[in-house]
Amino acid sequence: MSVERAEEAESAEAAEAVATAALHYYSVAPGMRLNVRSGPGTGYNIVRVLPEGAKVPIYCQSPGTRVSGYYGTTNIWDNIDNGEYVSDAYVNTGADGYIAPRCG
């Protein structure tokens, strides 16, 4: 491997480590089993269900179906993995608005 490629690989690994270290996990509302959907709304398929006590990362957020939940009423949906969204009304982010970039 050339020195230039080794430096590029090292730089990419460092950037990934920083991104992973900076990732914050948020608690799902207590006592809730939360539906994870394939898109930002209740019209999307349920892809899995989070167990009680789950914590989730938020990579980005999108507007979608308005939902009333444990933490109020909102149309914000949190992207927790590739193709996986949960309503922000059930995630304790400590804020009423967006806390992550909008999904692109």
Z-matrix of the N, CA and C atoms (Angstrom, degrees):
N
C 1 1.444
C 2 1.531 1 107.82
N 3 1.315 2 115.84 1 136.39
C 4 1.456 3 119.49 2 -179.90
C 5 1.519 4 110.08 3 -71.89
N 6 1.323 5 115.67 4 160.22
C 7 1.465 6 120.50 5 178.78
C 8 1.522 7 109.91 6 -60.09
N 9 1.337 8 116.58 7 -40.42
C 10 1.468 9 120.95 8 -179.74
C 11 1.525 10 110.99 9 -62.20
N 12 1.327 11 117.36 10 -44.61
C 13 1.467 12 120.44 11 179.29
C 14 1.524 13 111.28 12 -67.85
N 15 1.303 14 117.04 13 -37.38
C 16 1.465 15 120.64 14 177.72
C 17 1.524 16 109.97 15 -62.64
N 18 1.339 17 116.83 16 -41.75
C 19 1.469 18 120.50 17 178.32
C 20 1.520 19 110.93 18 -65.60
N 21 1.342 20 118.10 19 -40.23
C 22 1.465 21 121.67 20 177.72
C 23 1.527 22 110.39 21 -62.39
N 24 1.324 23 117.35 22 -44.57
C 25 1.463 24 121.62 23 179.93
C 26 1.522 25 110.47 24 -63.81
N 27 1.324 26 116.07 25 -42.64
C 28 1.460 27 120.95 26 178.87
C 29 1.530 28 110.24 27 -62.72
N 30 1.330 29 116.78 28 -42.43
C 31 1.457 30 121.96 29 179.63
C 32 1.528 31 110.94 30 -63.98
N 33 1.330 32 117.47 31 -42.28
C 34 1.464 33 121.70 32 178.77
C 35 1.527 34 110.71 33 -64.32
N 36 1.327 35 117.07 34 -42.09
C 37 1.467 36 120.80 35 178.05
C 38 1.520 37 110.80 36 -63.74
N 39 1.322 38 117.52 37 -40.51
C 40 1.468 39 121.44 38 178.95
C 41 1.521 40 110.63 39 -64.68
N 42 1.335 41 117.23 40 -42.31
C 43 1.468 42 120.95 41 179.58
C 44 1.522 43 110.54 42 -63.96
N 45 1.333 44 116.95 43 -41.20
C 46 1.461 45 120.74 44 178.75
C 47 1.530 46 110.78 45 -64.88
N 48 1.314 47 117.40 46 -40.52
C 49 1.468 48 121.32 47 178.84
C 50 1.522 49 110.95 48 -63.27
N 51 1.320 50 117.42 49 -41.44
C 52 1.466 51 120.95 50 178.53
C 53 1.517 52 109.96 51 -65.17
N 54 1.332 53 117.74 52 -44.65
C 55 1.462 54 121.23 53 -179.92
C 56 1.524 55 110.65 54 -62.06
N 57 1.328 56 117.46 55 -42.60
C 58 1.458 57 121.40 56 179.60
C 59 1.524 58 110.75 57 -66.44
N 60 1.322 59 116.84 58 -42.33
C 61 1.462 60 120.64 59 -179.83
C 62 1.517 61 111.53 60 -64.79
N 63 1.332 62 117.58 61 -32.68
C 64 1.461 63 122.20 62 -177.32
C 65 1.528 64 112.00 63 -82.33
N 66 1.312 65 118.57 64 -11.37
C 67 1.453 66 122.37 65 -177.73
C 68 1.522 67 109.85 66 -67.80
N 69 1.322 68 115.66 67 127.31
C 70 1.460 69 121.44 68 -179.13
C 71 1.528 70 108.83 69 -107.22
N 72 1.324 71 116.88 70 142.42
C 73 1.452 72 121.58 71 176.97
C 74 1.525 73 109.39 72 -106.30
N 75 1.329 74 116.11 73 137.98
C 76 1.459 75 123.10 74 -176.95
C 77 1.520 76 109.58 75 -113.75
N 78 1.324 77 116.57 76 142.40
C 79 1.461 78 121.89 77 -178.79
C 80 1.523 79 111.29 78 -77.92
N 81 1.328 80 114.57 79 139.36
C 82 1.462 81 121.54 80 171.70
C 83 1.528 82 106.39 81 -79.24
N 84 1.322 83 117.59 82 150.03
C 85 1.463 84 122.46 83 -178.67
C 86 1.530 85 110.94 84 -49.23
N 87 1.335 86 115.97 85 140.40
C 88 1.471 87 119.77 86 -177.01
C 89 1.529 88 112.29 87 -61.07
N 90 1.331 89 114.45 88 140.39
C 91 1.462 90 120.88 89 176.78
C 92 1.518 91 114.36 90 73.83
N 93 1.332 92 117.69 91 9.32
C 94 1.466 93 120.79 92 -176.51
C 95 1.519 94 111.45 93 -104.94
N 96 1.311 95 115.64 94 139.90
C 97 1.467 96 123.14 95 164.81
C 98 1.516 97 103.70 96 -103.77
N 99 1.327 98 117.10 97 118.19
C 100 1.460 99 120.99 98 -168.59
C 101 1.523 100 112.27 99 -106.08
N 102 1.352 101 115.28 100 129.09
C 103 1.461 102 120.92 101 176.54
C 104 1.525 103 110.07 102 -69.51
N 105 1.320 104 115.48 103 133.17
C 106 1.463 105 122.37 104 174.10
C 107 1.522 106 105.77 105 -105.90
N 108 1.328 107 116.05 106 126.52
C 109 1.465 108 120.50 107 -175.36
C 110 1.519 109 111.75 108 -112.74
N 111 1.316 110 115.70 109 161.95
C 112 1.463 111 121.52 110 -176.94
C 113 1.523 112 113.07 111 -78.18
N 114 1.316 113 118.13 112 -6.72
C 115 1.459 114 122.87 113 178.03
C 116 1.511 115 110.20 114 -157.64
N 117 1.329 116 117.24 115 177.47
C 118 1.472 117 121.73 116 -173.76
C 119 1.529 118 114.31 117 -82.12
N 120 1.313 119 116.30 118 65.09
C 121 1.461 120 119.05 119 177.42
C 122 1.508 121 112.23 120 176.51
N 123 1.318 122 114.89 121 162.73
C 124 1.464 123 120.81 122 -178.13
C 125 1.527 124 112.49 123 -73.11
N 126 1.322 125 117.75 124 -12.54
C 127 1.459 126 121.11 125 177.22
C 128 1.518 127 113.43 126 -81.38
N 129 1.314 128 117.04 127 -8.22
C 130 1.466 129 121.24 128 178.79
C 131 1.525 130 109.97 129 -86.12
N 132 1.323 131 116.35 130 154.01
C 133 1.459 132 121.88 131 -179.91
C 134 1.519 133 111.77 132 -63.63
N 135 1.332 134 115.47 133 146.54
C 136 1.465 135 121.54 134 171.89
C 137 1.526 136 106.91 135 -79.63
N 138 1.337 137 116.32 136 124.53
C 139 1.470 138 119.94 137 -179.06
C 140 1.526 139 112.28 138 -99.41
N 141 1.322 140 116.46 139 -23.74
C 142 1.467 141 121.52 140 175.07
C 143 1.527 142 107.67 141 -170.42
N 144 1.319 143 116.17 142 173.93
C 145 1.465 144 122.03 143 178.27
C 146 1.523 145 107.90 144 -125.63
N 147 1.326 146 116.07 145 127.83
C 148 1.468 147 120.23 146 177.76
C 149 1.527 148 109.36 147 -78.25
N 150 1.310 149 118.32 148 140.03
C 151 1.465 150 120.96 149 179.35
C 152 1.531 151 111.29 150 -76.28
N 153 1.330 152 115.73 151 164.86
C 154 1.462 153 120.44 152 174.11
C 155 1.528 154 109.01 153 -56.26
N 156 1.331 155 116.66 154 141.97
C 157 1.451 156 121.54 155 177.47
C 158 1.520 157 114.57 156 82.58
N 159 1.326 158 117.35 157 6.87
C 160 1.470 159 120.56 158 -178.10
C 161 1.524 160 111.28 159 -68.66
N 162 1.321 161 115.37 160 152.29
C 163 1.459 162 123.26 161 171.96
C 164 1.513 163 106.44 162 -124.00
N 165 1.342 164 115.80 163 142.45
C 166 1.461 165 120.01 164 -175.75
C 167 1.524 166 111.16 165 -130.44
N 168 1.343 167 116.48 166 146.93
C 169 1.461 168 120.02 167 169.99
C 170 1.526 169 107.53 168 -82.47
N 171 1.317 170 117.42 169 158.13
C 172 1.467 171 120.91 170 173.26
C 173 1.523 172 106.84 171 -124.66
N 174 1.334 173 115.56 172 109.72
C 175 1.458 174 120.76 173 -178.28
C 176 1.527 175 111.46 174 -84.02
N 177 1.330 176 115.60 175 -37.03
C 178 1.459 177 121.67 176 177.05
C 179 1.523 178 107.14 177 -162.55
N 180 1.334 179 116.90 178 171.52
C 181 1.458 180 121.15 179 -178.73
C 182 1.522 181 109.82 180 -133.92
N 183 1.345 182 115.61 181 149.78
C 184 1.463 183 121.92 182 -179.14
C 185 1.520 184 110.42 183 -134.89
N 186 1.328 185 116.40 184 148.73
C 187 1.464 186 118.24 185 170.89
C 188 1.528 187 108.95 186 -74.28
N 189 1.312 188 116.50 187 149.31
C 190 1.463 189 120.84 188 179.82
C 191 1.513 190 110.15 189 -165.17
N 192 1.313 191 116.15 190 -150.07
C 193 1.455 192 122.25 191 -179.88
C 194 1.530 193 110.50 192 -59.41
N 195 1.338 194 116.68 193 135.20
C 196 1.472 195 121.54 194 176.73
C 197 1.528 196 108.11 195 -74.39
N 198 1.338 197 115.09 196 130.06
C 199 1.464 198 122.04 197 -177.67
C 200 1.524 199 109.38 198 -130.02
N 201 1.338 200 116.16 199 138.32
C 202 1.468 201 121.85 200 171.88
C 203 1.518 202 107.35 201 -101.47
N 204 1.330 203 116.36 202 126.57
C 205 1.453 204 120.40 203 -177.32
C 206 1.507 205 111.91 204 -145.62
N 207 1.293 206 116.06 205 -162.95
C 208 1.464 207 124.24 206 -175.70
C 209 1.526 208 112.42 207 -55.76
N 210 1.336 209 117.31 208 -38.32
C 211 1.468 210 121.42 209 -176.45
C 212 1.525 211 112.88 210 -104.00
N 213 1.336 212 118.10 211 24.00
C 214 1.457 213 121.19 212 175.86
C 215 1.518 214 112.14 213 111.25
N 216 1.322 215 115.32 214 -163.06
C 217 1.459 216 122.49 215 -178.81
C 218 1.519 217 108.65 216 -114.20
N 219 1.331 218 116.77 217 131.84
C 220 1.453 219 120.91 218 -177.25
C 221 1.526 220 110.09 219 -155.69
N 222 1.327 221 114.70 220 159.29
C 223 1.467 222 119.97 221 172.36
C 224 1.539 223 110.46 222 -108.38
N 225 1.329 224 116.78 223 11.09
C 226 1.470 225 121.41 224 -179.93
C 227 1.528 226 109.74 225 -84.50
N 228 1.334 227 114.34 226 132.69
C 229 1.465 228 121.60 227 176.34
C 230 1.511 229 109.19 228 -119.61
N 231 1.332 230 115.98 229 134.84
C 232 1.465 231 123.01 230 -176.43
C 233 1.521 232 110.27 231 -96.94
N 234 1.333 233 116.34 232 126.51
C 235 1.457 234 121.59 233 174.86
C 236 1.526 235 107.12 234 -84.18
N 237 1.348 236 116.43 235 114.65
C 238 1.465 237 120.98 236 -175.66
C 239 1.524 238 112.68 237 -105.36
N 240 1.317 239 116.58 238 -8.19
C 241 1.463 240 122.81 239 177.15
C 242 1.521 241 106.80 240 -172.84
N 243 1.297 242 116.89 241 173.74
C 244 1.455 243 120.62 242 -178.37
C 245 1.530 244 110.07 243 -60.48
N 246 1.340 245 116.95 244 114.40
C 247 1.456 246 121.10 245 179.76
C 248 1.515 247 114.72 246 72.81
N 249 1.334 248 117.71 247 22.46
C 250 1.466 249 121.39 248 -179.34
C 251 1.527 250 110.39 249 -130.18
N 252 1.336 251 115.64 250 123.59
C 253 1.466 252 122.28 251 -177.06
C 254 1.517 253 110.88 252 -130.12
N 255 1.347 254 115.26 253 145.65
C 256 1.466 255 121.89 254 171.81
C 257 1.521 256 108.17 255 -130.25
N 258 1.322 257 116.47 256 151.68
C 259 1.460 258 119.97 257 177.47
C 260 1.524 259 110.03 258 -69.52
N 261 1.327 260 115.42 259 133.28
C 262 1.465 261 121.06 260 178.33
C 263 1.526 262 111.93 261 -65.24
N 264 1.335 263 117.57 262 -14.87
C 265 1.462 264 121.73 263 178.46
C 266 1.522 265 111.87 264 -65.41
N 267 1.334 266 117.21 265 -13.41
C 268 1.463 267 121.94 266 -179.06
C 269 1.527 268 113.14 267 -117.32
N 270 1.334 269 117.19 268 11.00
C 271 1.461 270 121.05 269 -178.36
C 272 1.527 271 108.88 270 -120.28
N 273 1.326 272 116.59 271 128.46
C 274 1.459 273 121.74 272 -177.55
C 275 1.529 274 110.59 273 -82.81
N 276 1.337 275 115.74 274 86.87
C 277 1.464 276 120.57 275 179.75
C 278 1.523 277 111.86 276 -92.05
N 279 1.340 278 116.84 277 -14.08
C 280 1.458 279 120.42 278 -178.05
C 281 1.521 280 113.08 279 80.50
N 282 1.333 281 117.99 280 9.02
C 283 1.469 282 121.64 281 -178.93
C 284 1.534 283 109.30 282 -143.24
N 285 1.326 284 115.30 283 156.58
C 286 1.458 285 120.54 284 177.77
C 287 1.531 286 112.72 285 -90.97
N 288 1.314 287 117.21 286 -14.32
C 289 1.458 288 120.46 287 -176.84
C 290 1.509 289 111.71 288 -115.86
N 291 1.320 290 114.24 289 -159.73
C 292 1.466 291 121.13 290 179.94
C 293 1.532 292 110.63 291 -69.79
N 294 1.333 293 115.29 292 137.13
C 295 1.471 294 120.62 293 177.69
C 296 1.526 295 110.57 294 -121.50
N 297 1.332 296 116.03 295 -0.53
C 298 1.468 297 122.45 296 -179.86
C 299 1.520 298 107.65 297 -139.10
N 300 1.320 299 116.94 298 163.90
C 301 1.472 300 118.99 299 177.92
C 302 1.523 301 111.14 300 -61.38
N 303 1.322 302 116.27 301 155.20
C 304 1.457 303 120.18 302 174.69
C 305 1.517 304 109.28 303 -70.86
N 306 1.337 305 115.45 304 142.12
C 307 1.459 306 120.22 305 178.30
C 308 1.525 307 108.62 306 -66.27
N 309 1.319 308 115.49 307 140.45
C 310 1.439 309 120.25 308 -172.94
C 311 1.447 310 115.53 309 -93.61
